[in-house]
Amino acid sequence: MRELILLFIFYAFNLQSKAQIKAREEIIFDSLLKIKQNCIGKKITSFNTITLKGEKFSNKSLFGKITFVNFWFESCAPCINEIPYLNLLYRRYSNNKQFQLIAFTTDYPDKAQKAKDKYKIRYPVLPISNKDCQDLMCLNGFPTNMIIDDKGIIIFLHIGGFLDIQDFKKMVYPKVDSLLKNK
């Protein structure tokens, strides 16, 4: 009998846990939806920074080009997982003067440069403060990816890492291709 009672308690606890998990998932989904709604269609926040090559870069550098923006830091496993996908994207459009890919990192420049070398990052990396990063990425977590049109308007926002290269290609390439075609 004792085993039956313990089994019932265990089963009831699991049901409650599943319901709690479902409720949390719904809250997270609703929060992400609200973040996207508050970000997409808005102009990217003003910023001024310097690339790892020492070049000035600001929000004005985005105007006139389709820009894919990645937010990452070196200790973030999903961020590092995306680097090969981003390198492929960069290589695919690197000859198109109407496109650019940039990556903001909260790592200090020396750490960012080491990570750039270690992971063979081909695109420009721009170190910025945590506060500036949070402002630019609409207070999202890492990694966050955006596509910004030639007027500086956020038109695509993806929060969290991409599951695999096919997921990345399916979500990103058609958007970039469409924007470049219409430019």
C-alpha positions as a LaTeX table, in Angstrom:
\begin{tabular}{lrrr}
\hline
Residue & $x$ (\AA) & $y$ (\AA) & $z$ (\AA) \\
\hline
Met1 & 0.00 & 0.00 & 0.00 \\
Arg2 & 2.81 & 2.38 & 0.86 \\
Glu3 & 4.30 & 1.88 & $-2.62$ \\
Leu4 & 0.94 & 2.70 & $-4.18$ \\
Ile5 & 0.68 & 5.95 & $-2.21$ \\
Leu6 & 4.23 & 6.92 & $-3.16$ \\
Leu7 & 3.49 & 6.12 & $-6.79$ \\
Phe8 & 0.35 & 8.29 & $-6.65$ \\
Ile9 & 2.30 & 11.20 & $-5.09$ \\
Phe10 & 5.04 & 10.84 & $-7.68$ \\
Tyr11 & 2.48 & 10.77 & $-10.50$ \\
Ala12 & 0.60 & 13.80 & $-9.11$ \\
Phe13 & 3.88 & 15.68 & $-8.71$ \\
Asn14 & 4.80 & 14.96 & $-12.32$ \\
Leu15 & 1.42 & 16.16 & $-13.56$ \\
Gln16 & 1.83 & 19.37 & $-11.61$ \\
Ser17 & 5.35 & 19.80 & $-12.93$ \\
Lys18 & 4.22 & 19.29 & $-16.52$ \\
Ala19 & 1.48 & 21.87 & $-16.04$ \\
Gln20 & 3.96 & 24.28 & $-14.50$ \\
Ile21 & 6.40 & 23.69 & $-17.35$ \\
Lys22 & 3.65 & 24.33 & $-19.90$ \\
Ala23 & 2.65 & 27.54 & $-18.10$ \\
Arg24 & 6.27 & 28.72 & $-18.05$ \\
Glu25 & 6.66 & 27.92 & $-21.75$ \\
Glu26 & 3.56 & 29.99 & $-22.52$ \\
Ile27 & 4.90 & 32.91 & $-20.47$ \\
Ile28 & 8.25 & 32.71 & $-22.28$ \\
Phe29 & 6.58 & 32.50 & $-25.69$ \\
Asp30 & 4.34 & 35.49 & $-24.90$ \\
Ser31 & 7.36 & 37.47 & $-23.64$ \\
Leu32 & 9.37 & 36.72 & $-26.79$ \\
Leu33 & 6.42 & 37.70 & $-28.95$ \\
Lys34 & 6.09 & 41.02 & $-27.11$ \\
Ile35 & 9.83 & 41.68 & $-27.45$ \\
Lys36 & 9.68 & 41.01 & $-31.17$ \\
Gln37 & 6.62 & 43.24 & $-31.54$ \\
Asn38 & 8.40 & 46.03 & $-29.66$ \\
Cys39 & 11.57 & 45.70 & $-31.76$ \\
Ile40 & 10.56 & 44.82 & $-35.31$ \\
Gly41 & 9.70 & 47.90 & $-37.34$ \\
Lys42 & 11.73 & 50.20 & $-35.11$ \\
Lys43 & 14.95 & 51.97 & $-35.98$ \\
Ile44 & 18.07 & 50.52 & $-34.39$ \\
Thr45 & 19.35 & 52.48 & $-31.41$ \\
Ser46 & 22.14 & 54.97 & $-32.05$ \\
Phe47 & 25.62 & 53.72 & $-31.25$ \\
Asn48 & 29.29 & 54.54 & $-31.79$ \\
Thr49 & 32.04 & 51.97 & $-31.45$ \\
Ile50 & 35.34 & 50.86 & $-32.91$ \\
Thr51 & 35.94 & 47.58 & $-34.74$ \\
Leu52 & 38.75 & 45.23 & $-33.77$ \\
Lys53 & 40.63 & 46.74 & $-36.73$ \\
Gly54 & 40.37 & 50.17 & $-35.10$ \\
Glu55 & 37.80 & 51.58 & $-37.54$ \\
Lys56 & 34.95 & 53.81 & $-36.36$ \\
Phe57 & 31.53 & 52.27 & $-36.76$ \\
Ser58 & 28.14 & 53.75 & $-35.89$ \\
Asn59 & 24.47 & 53.31 & $-36.65$ \\
Lys60 & 25.08 & 55.61 & $-39.64$ \\
Ser61 & 27.28 & 52.84 & $-41.08$ \\
Leu62 & 24.15 & 50.74 & $-41.49$ \\
Phe63 & 22.28 & 53.11 & $-43.78$ \\
Gly64 & 22.18 & 52.13 & $-47.44$ \\
Lys65 & 22.95 & 48.44 & $-46.80$ \\
Ile66 & 21.13 & 45.34 & $-45.69$ \\
Thr67 & 22.83 & 44.39 & $-42.42$ \\
Phe68 & 22.80 & 41.12 & $-40.55$ \\
Val69 & 23.66 & 41.76 & $-36.90$ \\
Asn70 & 24.77 & 39.09 & $-34.44$ \\
Phe71 & 25.10 & 39.61 & $-30.67$ \\
Trp72 & 27.43 & 37.19 & $-28.91$ \\
Phe73 & 30.17 & 36.64 & $-26.36$ \\
Glu74 & 32.92 & 34.05 & $-26.18$ \\
Ser75 & 31.66 & 32.09 & $-23.16$ \\
Cys76 & 28.22 & 31.52 & $-24.72$ \\
Ala77 & 28.07 & 28.02 & $-26.24$ \\
Pro78 & 25.05 & 28.73 & $-28.53$ \\
Cys79 & 26.85 & 31.89 & $-29.72$ \\
Ile80 & 29.96 & 29.93 & $-30.64$ \\
Asn81 & 27.82 & 27.26 & $-32.30$ \\
Glu82 & 26.47 & 29.88 & $-34.75$ \\
Ile83 & 29.87 & 31.09 & $-35.96$ \\
Pro84 & 30.19 & 28.58 & $-38.84$ \\
Tyr85 & 26.67 & 29.53 & $-40.01$ \\
Leu86 & 27.56 & 33.21 & $-39.88$ \\
Asn87 & 30.80 & 32.58 & $-41.75$ \\
Leu88 & 28.79 & 30.85 & $-44.50$ \\
Leu89 & 26.36 & 33.78 & $-44.64$ \\
Tyr90 & 29.24 & 36.23 & $-44.81$ \\
Arg91 & 30.95 & 34.28 & $-47.58$ \\
Arg92 & 27.69 & 33.93 & $-49.55$ \\
Tyr93 & 27.13 & 37.70 & $-49.70$ \\
Ser94 & 30.66 & 39.05 & $-49.29$ \\
Asn95 & 30.83 & 40.24 & $-52.92$ \\
Asn96 & 27.55 & 42.13 & $-52.64$ \\
Lys97 & 28.28 & 45.74 & $-51.70$ \\
Gln98 & 24.66 & 46.15 & $-50.56$ \\
Phe99 & 25.13 & 43.65 & $-47.71$ \\
Gln100 & 27.15 & 43.58 & $-44.52$ \\
Leu101 & 27.39 & 41.29 & $-41.52$ \\
Ile102 & 28.58 & 42.60 & $-38.17$ \\
Ala103 & 28.83 & 41.03 & $-34.74$ \\
Phe104 & 28.61 & 42.91 & $-31.47$ \\
Thr105 & 30.32 & 41.32 & $-28.49$ \\
Thr106 & 30.45 & 42.25 & $-24.84$ \\
Asp107 & 33.95 & 40.77 & $-24.60$ \\
Tyr108 & 36.90 & 43.13 & $-24.16$ \\
Pro109 & 38.77 & 43.77 & $-27.43$ \\
Asp110 & 41.74 & 41.51 & $-26.60$ \\
Lys111 & 39.45 & 38.60 & $-25.66$ \\
Ala112 & 37.26 & 39.25 & $-28.72$ \\
Gln113 & 40.32 & 39.19 & $-30.99$ \\
Lys114 & 41.49 & 35.89 & $-29.49$ \\
Ala115 & 38.01 & 34.42 & $-30.03$ \\
Lys116 & 37.93 & 35.80 & $-33.59$ \\
Asp117 & 41.24 & 34.05 & $-34.32$ \\
Lys118 & 40.34 & 30.84 & $-32.47$ \\
Tyr119 & 36.96 & 30.39 & $-34.19$ \\
Lys120 & 38.11 & 31.82 & $-37.55$ \\
Ile121 & 35.45 & 34.55 & $-37.57$ \\
Arg122 & 35.52 & 36.20 & $-41.02$ \\
Tyr123 & 33.15 & 39.12 & $-40.43$ \\
Pro124 & 33.73 & 42.35 & $-38.47$ \\
Val125 & 33.51 & 42.11 & $-34.68$ \\
Leu126 & 32.62 & 45.19 & $-32.65$ \\
Pro127 & 33.20 & 45.17 & $-28.89$ \\
Ile128 & 30.64 & 47.20 & $-26.93$ \\
Ser129 & 29.58 & 47.55 & $-23.32$ \\
Asn130 & 26.93 & 45.31 & $-21.77$ \\
Lys131 & 24.56 & 48.26 & $-21.49$ \\
Asp132 & 25.00 & 49.30 & $-25.13$ \\
Cys133 & 24.57 & 45.69 & $-26.20$ \\
Gln134 & 21.34 & 45.31 & $-24.24$ \\
Asp135 & 20.02 & 48.58 & $-25.71$ \\
Leu136 & 20.85 & 47.52 & $-29.26$ \\
Met137 & 19.39 & 44.03 & $-29.02$ \\
Cys138 & 16.15 & 45.11 & $-27.33$ \\
Leu139 & 17.11 & 43.57 & $-23.96$ \\
Asn140 & 17.25 & 40.04 & $-25.38$ \\
Gly141 & 19.53 & 37.20 & $-24.37$ \\
Phe142 & 22.44 & 35.71 & $-26.26$ \\
Pro143 & 22.72 & 34.99 & $-29.05$ \\
Thr144 & 20.38 & 37.41 & $-30.75$ \\
Asn145 & 20.33 & 37.99 & $-34.50$ \\
Met146 & 18.73 & 40.79 & $-36.47$ \\
Ile147 & 18.36 & 41.85 & $-40.04$ \\
Ile148 & 18.25 & 45.60 & $-40.52$ \\
Asp149 & 17.10 & 47.18 & $-43.76$ \\
Asp150 & 18.91 & 49.94 & $-45.64$ \\
Lys151 & 17.09 & 52.63 & $-43.61$ \\
Gly152 & 18.20 & 51.21 & $-40.23$ \\
Ile153 & 14.86 & 49.51 & $-39.45$ \\
Ile154 & 14.86 & 46.13 & $-37.68$ \\
Ile155 & 12.89 & 43.76 & $-39.88$ \\
Phe156 & 13.92 & 40.37 & $-38.47$ \\
Leu157 & 14.71 & 39.28 & $-34.93$ \\
His158 & 15.75 & 35.82 & $-33.76$ \\
Ile159 & 16.37 & 35.25 & $-30.07$ \\
Gly160 & 18.46 & 32.26 & $-29.02$ \\
Gly161 & 20.66 & 30.03 & $-31.11$ \\
Phe162 & 19.70 & 28.38 & $-34.36$ \\
Leu163 & 19.24 & 24.62 & $-34.04$ \\
Asp164 & 21.31 & 23.73 & $-37.09$ \\
Ile165 & 22.55 & 25.07 & $-40.42$ \\
Gln166 & 19.34 & 24.10 & $-42.24$ \\
Asp167 & 17.26 & 26.01 & $-39.69$ \\
Phe168 & 19.55 & 29.01 & $-40.11$ \\
Lys169 & 19.45 & 28.90 & $-43.92$ \\
Lys170 & 15.67 & 28.46 & $-43.97$ \\
Met171 & 15.08 & 31.47 & $-41.71$ \\
Val172 & 17.80 & 33.87 & $-42.87$ \\
Tyr173 & 18.72 & 33.36 & $-46.54$ \\
Pro174 & 15.25 & 34.01 & $-48.02$ \\
Lys175 & 14.92 & 37.24 & $-46.02$ \\
Val176 & 18.32 & 38.52 & $-47.10$ \\
Asp177 & 17.76 & 37.44 & $-50.71$ \\
Ser178 & 14.38 & 39.18 & $-50.81$ \\
Leu179 & 15.75 & 42.42 & $-49.35$ \\
Leu180 & 18.70 & 42.48 & $-51.74$ \\
Lys181 & 16.45 & 41.70 & $-54.72$ \\
Asn182 & 14.18 & 44.63 & $-53.85$ \\
Lys183 & 17.04 & 47.04 & $-53.32$ \\
\hline
\end{tabular}
